[in-house]
Amino acid sequence: MLIRLSGVTGFFEDLEPQITVLPDGGYVVVWQGQTPDQGWDVFVQHFDAFGKEVAPMQTLQGATGALDDTVPQVTALPDGGYVVTWQGATADNQGVDIFVQQFDAAGNQVSDFRMQGVGGNQNDVTPQITTLADGGYVITWSGSGTSGAGSEIFIRQFDADGNPVNAANTRLNTGLGNVPDNSPQITALPDGGYVVIWTGGTGSLNQGGDIMVRQFDAAGNQITNTMLRGESGNFVDTQSQIAVLADGGYVVAWQGQTTSQSNDVFLQRFDAAGNQLSRTTLQGQPGNFTDTAPKITALADGGYAVVWEGRDSNQTGPIRNDIYLRQFDAAGNVVVSERLQGVPGDPDSFNDQRAQIAALVDGGYVVVWQGDTDDGEGFDIFTRQYDADGTLVAENRLAAFGAVVDTRPDIIPLPGGGYLVVWEGGTLDGQRRDIFINRFNALGEPVCFTRGTLIETASGPVPVERLAAGDMLRTLDHGFRPVRLVCRTACDSIDLRLRPAIRPVRITAGALGNGLPQRDLLVSPQHRMLVSSRIAERMFGTTEVLIPAIRLTALPGVFIDESVTEVEYFHVLLDEHQVIFAEGAPSESLLTGPQALRAVGAAAREEIRALFPQIAEAEYAPIPARPVPLGRQQKKLVERHSRNRRPVL
């Protein structure tokens, strides 16, 4: 089920969620939340692998009182514990400091530490944390410099028990004078060391801001000092990210201004010793367009994948972005190059942004982002899951409450496969903004029938689970056509609880009109039913269109069946997409192409590719048996039928 978290019940904001997965498959979510005294506290909720709370929600404060504790970060430890760090205002005239609390596997606090860069009434902000190979951890942050102007980067390393390894902080700066150093990122290396990157001012070099890279060994000794810039000149390079590769090397991604005053995305690859290797420049569309906010993840095969926001070259209206994806193999060759849109269509109409990417244990990866919707309901969260070859295997659209804004998604893989998505979501019940979590396994969105559904065949009605390749199904357009493949997906109570988007829709007998379906029909939410009406003809110029079952829930007698505790979905594949008959009602077979690959497991995907090799061709586009309107049009069509009390058949 969809998990919803609130720090304080009432009209308060809960923002900036972060999530980490524990070795046992459980997970910890942290966020900042408003309090009745108008300050901000940090909240922590620990879940087991089944989404059950391990301990009551905890509230963390750096200093007692109506002060602001914000931008929390969290990392898992090998012993099942975790560490939370954040920036917090102080009550002793010390500005903003960095606070650290370590917890054991049961959620008990085992250490509490407060850090300052240089001491005094200065500001220490934007902490980042990573777990080291020996079970310890290291934190980096940006803090005011000794002169009170500019800023520097600080590091503090801890052992597995939460004790500082060194007596003092490590200070990093460009060495180029009183210039700002900010936005640090940190990641651990397989050899026990770590790498810190940040944006640093270049002072008298007149280079704007560059990306600084420092590599450290397991003892905390600095072994490299590298400065990266996209193009030479007084340009700003910022928004740096880093991913460690399977060979122990790493890739740094960032956005950088160019001579044309736009921004490109740059990648710099390093070997395990910190030597620079290949450099890559990425653009969503060729030309003078802005590409920003890159995110990067390393893949199991030694490659890596990058996503970023880029403006479309054909836009003429307000600045709106699409998401761009590049997958590289271990040699740095491009494997996948895609443009992602939450709602496909006119690039002037929809804005997609804040993309995140995470590698999965099976070698694939998932992209998540927020995007404008086609139904006027603000931002929703969109996900796309790819296998190791870059083939799309699943996509989902998440919305907590409908006509509200869902934003700032984060994503993390699960050790047993699947992944978690966490985001901020607006509410409709007086709670302002809360934190939401949804869990996904390796299943795609099923487009299918449930066990016991009677399908019309040449031998009469047959339960879908008894169909086999070669059986002849009655179609609306082409008489009887042979079944090529039947696939099965089972969803237990945990799947349904953690993934409400796959809970089946029940269409009660007669709900569609003309006595159809003849019995209750239970299908997956995205399974499409035929709508045949004058209303459809007036809207689309054709009397017949295909509409997902989830849209039909606006009709009497059609609803998401919350009483179902487990379900078996069956996918029926024919040579072409066809209108077939389930419980007498016209419905659809499985649509070949990406839709088919989304809905089935890996073995079935290979079988489908063998049956339909044209699916692998880049220009292949499956042809639906009837038009499928866009989401907003689907909604209007069903609303008009409901308002006018007209049957859809």
N, C-alpha and C positions, 0 to 999 in steps of 0.2 A: 504494500500500500504506500501511497505517498506520505512521507513523514514531514510534519510541520513543526517548527521550533520557534518559540517566542521566549526572549529573555525575561520580560515582565509583561504580564497580561494587561491589555489595555491599548490605548491609542499611542503606541510607541514604535519607533523604528528599530528594526534589526537588520544589520548591514554587514558587508565585507566577510562573507563566509569563507572558511578554509577547511580542508578535510585531509586526513591522513588515514591510511589503512594499516592495521596492526598485523603481526605475523599470523595470528589465528583467524584472520578474515574479518575480525571486528573492525570498527572504525571510530574515529573521534572527529567531531565537528566543533570548530570554534568560530565565534563571531563577536562583533561589538553591538551592544544594544542600549537604547536609551533607558533611563531610569526615571522614577517619579520626581527626583530632585533636579532633573534636567541635565545631569551628567551622563557619561557613557561608562559602562562596565564591560568586561570581557566575560563571555559565557562559554561553557564547555559542556558538551554532551557526549558520553561514551556509550557506544552500542556494541552488541555482540554480532556474530556473523549472520544472525537471522533478523537483525534490525531491532532487537529488544534492548532496552536501556539496561546497562550494567550497573549504573549508580545514578542517583539523582543529579540533575543538572547542577553544575558548580558555577559560582560567580567569583571572578577574580578582580581584585583591585590592587593597583600599585601602592596607593596611599588612600587612607580612609577619608570619605567625604564626598561632596558633590564635585568630583574632579573627572577629567576625561581619560579613560583607558581605551585605546583604540588600536586599529590595524593589527590584530593578533595573527600569529603564525604558529603552526604546529608541525611536529615531526614525530614519527613512530620510532621506538627503540627496539633492538633485537630481543630484549627480555619481555616484551609485551607491554611495556610502559610507554610513556610519551612525554614530550616537553612542549610547553606553551611559552611563547615570548611575545611581548607587545610593548608599545610605547605608552607611558602614563605621566600625566601631570602630577607634580609633587606638592606637598603641603609645607615644605621647609625651605621655600625660596630657592629651589634647585632647578627650576625650569621643567623640562620634560626629560625623563630618564627611560632606560630600557629595563624591563622586568622579566624575570625568567622563573618559571616554576616547573619542576619535574614531578611526574606521577608514576606510580607503579602500575602493574597490570590490573589491579583491583580498583584503580582510581584514587589511591591515597597519595597525598602530597609527600614527597621525600626530600625536596630541596626547594629553596626560595632564594633568589639572588637579584640584586639591583646593580645596574651598571651605568656608569657615566663615561663619556669620552674623555673630557679634560677636567671635569668637576666644576662646581660653581653654578651660577644661574644661567646655564646654557641649555640648548635643546638637542636631545639625542632622539632620532626618529627612524622610521622605516626599517625595523629589524627584519632580517632573513635568517633562516636556520636550516642546517642539514645534519643528518646523522652520519657519523664516520664508521669506517670498517671495523673498528675495535669496540663499537658500542657507545662511544662518547659522541659528542656533538660540538658544533662550532656555530657561533652567531656573529653576524656582521651587521653594521648599521652606519648611518650617516650622522655625524655630530658636529656641533659648532667647533671651529678651530680656536687656537689659543688667543688669537687677536680679537675674537668676537665677531669677525667678519669672515665670509667664506665658510667652508666646511671641509671635513676630512672623513675618511672611512676608518672604522675601528673594527677589530676582530677580538673575540674572546673564545678560547677553546676550553671545553670541559671534558672530564673523564666520564665513564659510564655511571658513576655514583653521583654525578652532579657537582664535583669539585673542580674549581678552576685549575687548569694545567699550569698556567703561568701567573705570576704575581700581578702582572699589569696587562692592560690591553695592548694589542699590536695596532700601531697607527699606520695608515696608508694614505699617501697623497701623491700628486703628480710631481711634486718637487719643483713646481714652476711658479711658486709665489702664492699670494693670497687669492686663490681661485676656488670656486665651488667644486666639491667632489660629492656626488649624490647617487641615489638609485642603485645601491649595491645588490648584487645577486651572488649566490654561493652554491656550490655543488661539491659533493664528495667524490673522490676518485677510488678505484678498486685497490690501489696500493696503500690506502690509509691516509693519503693526502687530500688536498682540496684545492679548488680554484675560486677566486673572487674576481668578479668583474664589476665595473661601474662606469658612469659617465663622469669624466674629469675635465675641468677647465684647463686651457693650455696657456693662459696668460700672455706673455710676450711673444709666443710663437704665432699668435694671431690665427689659430686654427679652429676657433669656435669651441665646441666640446668634442672630445674624442672618447673612445672606449678603452679603458684601462683593464689589463688582464694580468693578474698575479697568481702564480702557482706555488703551492706550499707542499712540503713533504709531511709525513705523519707526525713528525716532531714539531711542526709549526714553523719550520725554516723556509724562507722564501727562496725559490729556485729559478723563477723567471719573472721578467718585468717587460711587458709588451704593450705598445700603444697601437690601436687600430683606428683607421679612419676610412670612410667610404671614398671620398674624393679629397684631394689636397686643396687647401684654401680655407677661408674663414666660414666654415660650414659646421653645423651642429650634428653630431652623431649621438644617438640616445636610444632608449628603450631596448637595452641589451638583454639577451637571454642566452642560456648555455645548456648543452646536453652532453653527457658523457657516453662515448661510443663503446661498442663491445670489445674493441681492442685496447681500451684504456685511454685512448685519445679523446678529444672533445671538439665540439663545434660551437662557435659563438655566432649568434644572429643579432642584427640590430638594424635600425632605420637610420638613414643618413641623408642629409641634404645634398643636392647635386648642383652642378653649374647652372642648370636650368631652373633652379629654385624649387624644384619638386623634391620628393623623397623617394628613394629606392630602398630595397631591403638587401643587406649584404650578409654573406656567410663567410667565416674564416675557420678553416679546419686546422687542428693541431694534432701532433702525435702525442704519445704518452709522456714524452719528456718535455713537452711544451714548445716544440719547434713548429713554426708555421708551415702548413702544407698548401692546399689549394684555396683559392678565393673565388666566390661566386656572387654575381649580382642578379637579383630577382626583380621582375616587374610583372604586375598582373596583366597589364596591357602595354604594348610598346608605345613609347612616346613620353611626353611631358605630363605624367599623371602621378598622383601621390600614392605611395605604398608605405604603410606604417604598421606598427604594433605587431612585430613578428613573435611567434611562439614556436618552439622546436622540441622534438622528442627523438630519442635514439631508439632504433628498432633492433630486434633480436638478431637479425642477419648481418649486423654491422652497418647497416644503412641508417638513414634518419629521414624525418619528414618535418616540413615547415608549413605553417599557415600564417596568413597576414591579411590585413584589410587593404583593399585597393579600389580606386575609383574606376568605373567603367569608361572606356574611351568614347562611347556614344552618348554619354550624358549631356544634357543641355540645361537641366534645371538645377535645383539645389544639390549640394555635394552629398551624395549617397554612395555607400561602399558595398562591394561584394566581398566575399571571403575567397582567397586563393590558396590552393594547396599544391605543394611540390613534394614528391617522394623521391629520395635518392637511394641508390644501392651503395654497397660498401666501397665501391670505386668512385663514387661521386657522380654517377650517371643518373639522369632523370628517368624515373620509372613511371611516375604519374604526374600529370599536370592538369588540374581541374579548377574550375570556377564554381563556387558554391553559393546558392541562394536559398534562404529559407522558403520564400515564396517565389518561384520562377516567374519571370515576366519583365515588364518594363523597368529598366534599372533606375529610371527617374522616380519610381513610385515606392520602392522598398529599400530600406537601409539595413545591412547586415554588419555586425561589429562584435568586438570583444571575443574573438575566437580563442579557444584553448585546444590543446591537442595532447593526447596521452597514448603511449604504447601499451598494448595488451600482451598477456602472457603467451598467447598463441602466435605471436609475431605480427599481428595486425595492429590497428590503431583506431582511435575514435577522435573525431573533431566535434566540438560543441561551440555554439555561439548564440547570441541574441539577434533576433531579426524582426523587422516590421511584419505585420500579418496582413492577410487579404480580407479580413472581416472587420477591420476597424477596431480591433481589440488591443491596440498597443503592441508591445514587444512580446514575443514568445521565445522559448528556448528550443533550438534545433540541434539534433545530433546526426552524425553520419559515421557509420562503422565500416571499416575496410579490413580485408584480410591481408596477409603478408604480401600478396602480389598486387595489392592496390585495387582489388575488385570490391565494389560496394556490396555489402552484405546486409545492411540494416540502416534504417533512418527513422527518427522519431521526432515528434513535435510535442513539447511539454508546456503546459500552462496550468498554473495553480488554481486560479479562480475565474478564468475567462476574460472578461473585459477589463483587465488590469495589466500593468507593466511587469513582466518577468525579465530580470536582468542580472548581470554579473555572474555568469555561470562558471563553475570550476568542475574539474573532472579528475577522477583517479581510478586506476585499474584495481581489480580484486585479484588476490593470489590464486584463486581457483577458477579464474575466468570471469568475464563480465566486467562491469565497472559501475561506479557511482557518479551521479551528477548532483551538484548542490548549487542553489542559486537564491537570489533575493526575489521575492514575489509580492506584489500588491495583493490586498485582501478586500473582501466586500463585507466583512463583519466587524468593522470598527477596530481592527488591529494594525492599521497602516501597512507596514512592510514586515514580513516574517521571512524565515529561512525555510527552504523546502529541499527535500532530498528524494531522489528516485533511483532505484537500483535496476540494472539491466544485466541479463545473462547473455549467453551466446545466441539466443533466439532472435531472429528478425521479427518484424511485425507480421503475425500470421494473417493471411488472406484466405480463409478456408471455412469448411463446414465442421460441425461437431459430430461425434459418434452418434449413430442412430438416425441421422438425417437420411430420408429416403430420396434417392436420385432416380429420375426417370431413365430407364434403359430399354433396349429392344426386347428384353424379357420382363418388362414391368418395373415397378419401384424396387430398388435394391438399397439396403443400408450402405452408406458411403464407405464404411470400414471393410465391406466385402468386395468392393470394386477392385479390379485388377487390370493390368495392361492388356489391351485387346477387347475389353468390354465395350459395347456400342452404346453411347449415350445419345438421348434425343436432344437435338439442338433446335433453336428457334429458326435458324436461317438455312441450315445445310443438312437437314434430315438427321440420320444417325452417324455419329463420328466416333472413331476408336479412342479409348483412353491410352495415353502413352506412359503415364507415370502417376502413382498415388503415393504421397509422402505423409508421414504422421509426425506431429509434434505434441508432446504431453506437457501440460502445465499443472503443477501441484499447487497446494494451498499457499506455499511460500512464494511461488512465482506470481500468483494472483494477488497476494497481499503486497508484495514489493513492486509489482508492475501492474498497476491498475489499468494501464492502457491496453492490456491484452485480455481484460475481462470480457466475456462474451455478451453479445446483444441478443435479447429474446424478442422475436417478432411473433406475437400471439396469433392464433388462428383467425383468419379473416381481417387482420389489421391493415393489410394493403389494399383491400377492396376486392369485390367479386369472389368472396369466399376464400381468398388466398392470403397466406398459405393455408393448406388444408388442415395442417396440424401446427402446433407451435414450432417455430424454426429458430434454432440457436446457431449464430454465426459469429465470427470474429468481428471486431469493430470496424475494420477497414474493408471487410467483404462487401462488394457492391451488389445491389439489387436493381433490377430494371424498373424504371418509372416510365409509364406510358400514359400521357394525358394531354389535354388541350393547353393546360397551363405550360407544360414543357414546350409545346409547339410555339406558343406565343413568346416565350423567353429565348428559345434557342433555334427556332426554325425547323425543329424536328420533334416528333411526338415522343421519341424514345431516347432516354439517356440513362447512364449508370450512376448510382448514388451510393456512397458508403453507408453501411447500416448505422454507424454512429450518428450520421446526420438525420436518419429517420426517427431518432428518439424524440424528436419534436412532435411526432404523431401519437395519438392515443393508441395504447396497446403495444408500443415499441419502447423498450427500456434496457438499460444495462442491468444484467441479472446479478445482483450482489449475493444472492443465495447460493450460487455455484461455488463449491469449494475446490474442485479440480475439473479439468477439461482436457479432452483430446481433440486436437484440430487436425483435419485431413485436407490436403491440397490435391486437387484433381487437375492434371495437366493434359491438354489435348494438343493436336498439331497447330491449331490456331486458337486465339482467344474466342470463346463462343458463349452465347447465352444458352444456359442449360436450365433444367427444372429441378428444384429442390422443394419437397413437400408441395409440389404443383406450382410453386411460384417461380417466375423467371429470375435467374441469378446468373453468376458468371463462373467460368472455369478460371484456372490460374493463368494470369497474363505472363507470357514468356518475356525474357529480358531481365533487367534489373529487379523488377517486382518479384519474379520467380526466385531469383537468387536471394533476395531478402528474406523470404518466407520459410526457407528450408535449411537443413543442416549442411555441413561440408560435403558429406558423401552424396547427398541428393543433388547438391550444386554441380558436382562433377558429372553425375549421371545426366542432368539436364544439359550441361555443356556438350556431352557426347551426343545426345539426341538432337540438339539444336546448335551446331557449331557456329551458326551465324550470329549467335548472341555475343560472341567474343569480338565481333567486328566493330570497330569504332563508330561507323556510320549506322549501325543497326538501331532501329527504333521500332519497338513492338507496336502493333496496330490493335487498339481495343475494338471489341465487337460493336460498341455503341459509343457516342461521344461521352466524355467524362468532364463535366463542367468544373471550373475552379471553385475553391472552397466557399468564397463569398456567394457565388451563384448557386451552389448547392444549398446553402443555408436559406437563401431567399426563396428558392423553389419549394422547399419543404414547408417553410413558414406560410407561403401562399396556399398550399394545399390544406394545411391545418386551419388557417384563418377562414377559408371558404368551405371547410368541411368536405373537401373533395378527395376521393380515393386516389391513390397513386397508380392504380391499375384499372 
